[in-house]
Structure formats: structure tokens, C-alpha cells
Amino acid sequence: MKRHKGWVLSVAFSPDGETIASGSADSTVCLWNVATRKPVDILSNGHKGWISSVAFSPDGKTIVSAGVDSTVRLWDVATQQPIGKPFYGHESWVYSVAFSPDGKTIASGSTDSTVRLWDAPRGEIISQPLNEHGSAFFAIALSPDGKTIASGSLDNNVRLWDVTDRKPIGSPLEGHDASIHSVAFSPDGETLASGSHDNTMRLWNVATGKPIGKPFKGHENWISAVAFSPDGKIIASGSNDRTMRLWSVVTGRPIGKLFRGRQQGVASVAFSPEGRILVSGSRDGTIQLWNVADGEPIGDPLRGH
């Protein structure tokens, strides 16, 4: 099988936990079998340039990808083929994509300073772009109930948006001292986590827009990825310092030891659906599975990119 030859910028577990999708700077998406840790297939001939973000649909049958070519694409997991035409509308690099819980809507954030909503089945833009930040979007997430979008931007702020009326909710969430590179909702939708170029992670109360406690400090370089465990008790952070950490949501303190592999900077992290495995994508082109309980790597790095 053809191998990837570029940074791994995004990883995602399928809803059943049996497959991992990874997006790479080599313009391809790779599917992996979690049990065998072997590549299943390469999804290519879709994007022209880096793939910056991938996500599974809630039913696991479709993957959405975003790229530096300013497009969003859908892929059929069963056939490994693109579905329909690319989604055109952004004017610059699409940095992040996410499915709504019902799978009918896709949100995308771009360096053209807009967030767009798409009708997933038809590939059509829904309403006008969301652009209150006024600067490049590096991260977006949809709440578990599908009613709220969180966005992180180059302007150092996090914003919440109402999906129904496409307007910002309240004032920007201010507290970081540098650009925001990752955002994630807790499983109950009440808390938001954000990772920043200021080397810290923050928690926010979604209802009030206020920070929860102090910043999480421990990484020596910018935080590129954050993810909640399925039970919402743990947050994983991945950093350009080549490490990952687990944090207690309640105490804000690190749990266990650093996850330190042979990787370069960590670009993306994701928990398996049952929460026992963490997967990371790295700028050295590898993917690594980790045992959440002891922080040890599971097997050798997956070298498909």
C-alpha cells in the first residue's frame, strides 16, 4: 500500500472505535484498523495540498475533511471514494471541520476569518458566514446538542455562536495571551476546553462564558490539541513540545506521567469511544496509540503517513 509522506495534522476515532482516520500534509486521508494497527486504505484524489482536519459522521459511514485548498470534502468509508463535489465557499485554508450530532450539518473554520455551515447531504452553504472574530479561525467544535459552535482564533479569543440564528453568544471569551489552536466541548456540553499558543489550556463555563479556575500549565510549548474523555472527567492535551498530558477536570492538575514518545510536535489527539485508548498524530508523519491507564505506548508508531 502507498504510504503517507507528510505531517499528520488530524486524527479521529470512528464511533464504534474500530477505525482511525488521519489527515496528512501529503494530501491524503488514511484509514487504520485499531485492532491490527495496520492501514486499511488511503483516500486520495480529493484535496490539492495539506489536509488539516478530519472527522467521522455520527453513524461512522462518512468522513469530512478540510484542506489548504480552501475546500471541504465528504468521503464514503465503505468505498473509500469522495462523495460528490468539493464544498466551495471559503477563500483560504480550511483549518477545522466538525459534524453536528445528527450528521446533517458540517461546520468549518478558515483562515479567511469565517466559519461556515454546510448542508451535509447537499453540500450547500447554509446562510451567511460567521465572521465576528475578524481574524483567522484555527479551531471549531460543535456542542453535543448541536446548538452551539465554539471557535478559536488568531485574535487570542474564543467565541460561542448560536447555530440557529448564526450570531455570536455574548462577548468573546478572553483569557489567553496568544492564538487559540484547539477547542473541545465536554460530553455534557457544559464546559469548553481551549488550547493556546501561550502554552496553556483553559476551561470555560459555556452558560456564563466565564473561565473556570486558573490556566492549566505544564507544557513547554504551544498546545495544539485538546480532547475530553468520554466520561468528561479527563482532558488530554497535545503540545509542540512533543508530549501529551492528562488532566483532571475537577482539580485542574496533571494525572500520571507525561506521554512522551519518539514523535515530533503533537498535532492532534483523540480518545477512543470507551476512553481506554488515546491516539496522537505527529509532525513526524506517525500516529501513536497510548494506554490511558499507564501512559505507555501501545506497540510501535503507525507509519502510514
N, C-alpha and C positions, 0 to 999 in steps of 0.2 A: 504494500500500500504506500502511496505517496505520503511523505512526512511534511509536517509544517516546518517553516523556516522563518520564524519571527517571534516577537514578544507575545505572550499570552495575556491579553488585556481584560478578558472577562470569562468567568466560569459560572455555570448554573446546573443544579440538580433537576432532573425530571421529577414530577410529582410523586411517582412511585419509588424514587430513589435508586432505580436500576441503571440510569444513564446520566452521564455528564456531558454537557455541551460546552465547548470552549471556542472563543473567538480570538483570532490572532492577527498580528501585523502582516502576515503573509496572505491576507485577503480571503482566508477560508475559515469555515466553522468545522470543528471536529467533534464527532460523537464517540463516547467511550463507554465500554461496559464496566460498571463498577466492580462486579464480582471478579472478572478476569483481569481488570486493569489494562485492557487492550483496546486499541482504537477500533471502532465499528465501521465508520465510513467518514469520508471527507465531503463536506458540502462546499462546492466551488462554483465558479462561473456565475456569481451573483453580484459581488461587490468589486469595485475597482479601487483598491487601496485597503488600508488598515480596517479591521473590524473591531470596533471599540466596545460593543456591548451586545450580549445575547440574553434571551430569556425564554423559558418554556411557557406555553399557554397552560391554563389550569387543568385541561384534560390531557396534557402531555403529547398531543398529536401534532403540535405546531411549534416552531421556533421563530422568534423575531430577532433580527439582527440589525445593527446600525453601524454606519461606517463613515470614513473620512471623505467618501464620495458624495456626501450630503443626502444619502438615501437611507430608507428603511426597507427591509425585505422580510417576507414570510417564507418559511421552508416547511415542507411536508416531512415529518420524521420518518414515516414508513417508507417513502420512496427516495428520500434524501434529495428531492428536487425543489427548486424555487416554486412558489405559488404565485401565479400571476406576474404582474409587472412591479418594478420597484415603486415605492411610495415617494413621490416627488413633492417638495414643498419647502424644505429647508434650503438655505442659501450657503451653508457652510457645514463643517464637520458635525455629524450627529454623534453626540458623546454618550448618550444613555437612553435606554428604552425599557419599558415595563408594560406588562399586560394588566388589564383590570381583572378583578376576581371572576367575573362572568365570561371573560375571554372575548368580549365584543369590542373592547376599546383598547387602543395602544397609545401610550404617552411617550413622547420623545423630546429630549432636550438637546440643544445645539449650541455651537459656538457663534451662531448668528444672533444670539441673545433672545431666542424664543423657545417656548415649549409648545408643541403641537399635539393635538388629539386627533386620532385616526379611527375611522370605522374599520375594524379589522377584516370582516368578511369582504368588504367592497374596496378597501384600500384608498378610501377617500378622506380628505381633511374634514374635520368637524369644527365648524366656526372659525373665528379669527385666532391667530397665535396669541399665546400668553407671553407678555414681554415686559413685566414691571421691573425686572432686575436692571435692564439696561446694559448688561454685560454677559459674557459667555456663560452658558449653563454647563456644568461639569457632572451633575448628578441629579437624578429624579427618582421618585418612588411613589407608588400608589398605595393608599391605605387599604387595609384588609376589607373594608366595606365598600371600597371603590368610590367614595365620595370626596376624597381629598388627595391632592398631589402635593408632595414636598419637593422642593428644588433647591439645589446648592449651586452657588455661582462664584465667578471670579471677583465679585464685589464684596466677598467675605461674609455674605449673609445667606441665611436660609429663609425661604418663603413657603407659606402654605396657600393652596389655591382651592377654591370650590369647583369641583368638576362640573356641576350642573350649570352655574351661571358664568363659569370661566373667569372669575375675578379673584384677586388676592384676598386672603382672610387676614384681617388685622394688619399690623405693622411687620416689617422684616424681623426675623429672629436674630438679634445681634449679640455677639459674644466672642466670636472667633477673630483672630488678628490676621488671617490670611484666607486665601481662596478655599472653597469647600469642594472636596473631591468625591465624597460619598455620603449618601443618606439612606436610612432604613427605618421603616416603621416596626414597632413591636407587634407581636401576633394579635394583641387585643386592640391595636390602633391607638392606644392612649399615650404612647411615648415615641419620640423620634430620636434617633441617634445620628450624629453628623461627624465626619472625619475631615480634618483640615490640613492645609499646608503649614499651619502653625505647630504641627507635631502633636496636637491634642484631639481628643474626641469629647463631644458634649452630648448630654441628654436634655431633651426638651419636653415640656408638658404640652401636648397637642391642643388641648382645650384652651389653655391660657396663653400659649406662646412664650412661656417663661422658662428659663434654664432650670434644670433640676440639679442641685448640688454644684460642685466645682468641676472644672475640666478634668478629664482623665489624662494623666501624664505618665509617660513611661517609655514612649518611643523616642528614638534619637533622630528621626527624620519624618517627613510628612506622611500622613495617614491617607492611604489611597483607597481603602476598602473597610466597610463595617457591615456586620450582619448579626441579627438576633438569632438565638437558638429557638427551636420550635416551641419550647415552653416559656420563652420570654424571660428566663432567669439569667441568661448569659449573653454577653456581646463578644463577638470576635472582631479584632482589628488587625488589618494588614498594613505594613508600612514599607516605605522605600529604604528603611534600614535593614531589610532582608529578614525581618522577623514578624511573627504574629503573636498576639496576646489574647487571652480570655479574661473577661472582666465580670464581676458580679454586678448585676443591675441594682441590687439593693444597697450594697456598701460602696460601690464605685472603686473597689480595689481589685488588683490583678488576682487571678485564680491560677495556681500552679506555676509552672515554669514557662519560660519563653519557648515558642515553637520556632526553632532555628534549624533550617535545612541548608542545602547546598545551593539554594536559589539566590538570584539577584533580587532586586526590589520586588515586593509582592504587589501585584496589580489588582487582584480580585480574590474574594473569599466567599464561601457559601457553606451552610450546614446541610447535611442530608436530612430528609424529612423526619427521621426518628431521632436526630440530634446526636448520634454517636460518632459521625464522621464529619470532618471539616476538609474541604478541598480548597486549594490555593492555586492561582495562576501567577506565573512569574515572568519578569522581563528577560529571563534567560531562555525562554521558549519552553519551559517544562511546567507540568502540573504535578502536584503532590497531594496524596491523601494522608490525613492525620487522624490518629485516635484521640478523640476529645478527652477521654478519661485520664490519659497519662501524658499527652502531648508528644507522643512518639510518632514518627512517620510510618505509614503502612506501605511496606515494600519500597521499591526504587521509584524515582520520579518517572512520570509518564512522558515519554519523549516523542510526541506525535507532531509537535509544532516546530 
